[in-house]
């Protein structure tokens, strides 16, 4: 069983930072996803891939994974790029 640990970022349409910075442990799927012949939606039989667990810190997520013998890899968080704009830039 393999998992990845990454830091949750806020959605684009949110202005607040309520759950910003939480760490998430998600299990990786071992079976390939295939399209359903009736609806065309892609799906798989691996229900473990639907599980995601939130943690307050990276250390807490790592402790959980080592305690339950879960092999994991850490995805480094992306840096936020703040692009300063002014209203006058719309008319250039």
N, C-alpha and C positions, 0 to 999 in steps of 0.2 A: 504494500500500500504506500503510495507516494503522495505528497502534498506540496503545495507551495504557500509561502507566507509572504504577504505583501501589505503595504500600507494603503488604507482606503483613502481616496481623495473625494472632495466634495463634487457634487454634480454641477454641470455647467449652469443650470438654471437656478441654482441656490446662491443666495448672498450670505447666509449665515455660515458658521463653522461649528455646528453642534456636534456632529460625529466625525469631524475632520481629524485625521491623525490616528484613527483606530487601526489596529492590525488584524488581518483576516487570514485564517487558515482554510484553504480550499483543497479538497482532494482532487487529484487528476484522474481523468477517465482512462481506463485500460482498453475499453472496447471502442471501435470506431462508430461514429454516428452515421446513421443511414436514413434515407428519406422514407417516410411512410407511404405505401403505395396508394392509399385511399385519399389522404389529405395533402400529401406532399411535404408535410412538416418534417424536419429532421429530428431524430430522437435516438435514444439508445436504451439498452437494458441495464446500464450501470447506474444504479440509484445512489451509489456512494459519491458520484460526481456532483450531486445536487446539494451536498452538505457543505455549509460554510459556517465557521465559528469565529466570532468577533472577540478580540482581546484588547485590553487597554495599552499593553506595551509589547515590544518585540520579545523581551525576555519571558514574559508570561506565555506567549505562543510557543516559544522554543521549549520551555519546561513541559508544557502539555504534550508536545510532539515526542519528546524524549521519554516521558513517563509512559506513554502509550505505544512505544516502539514504532513510531511513524517516521519514515524517511522523508525529509523535507529539504527544500532549497528556498533561499530567501531572494525575493525580487527586490532590488534596491528601489527606494522611492524616487520618483521623478521630481526634479526641482521645478518650482513654479516660476514661470516667466511673466513678469509684470510689464505690460506694454502701456506706457503712458501716452494718452491721446488727449487732444483738446477738441472742442466743438468746431473750431475753425478748420481742423484737418478734413472735415467732411466736404469742404468747398474748394479744395486745392485742385 
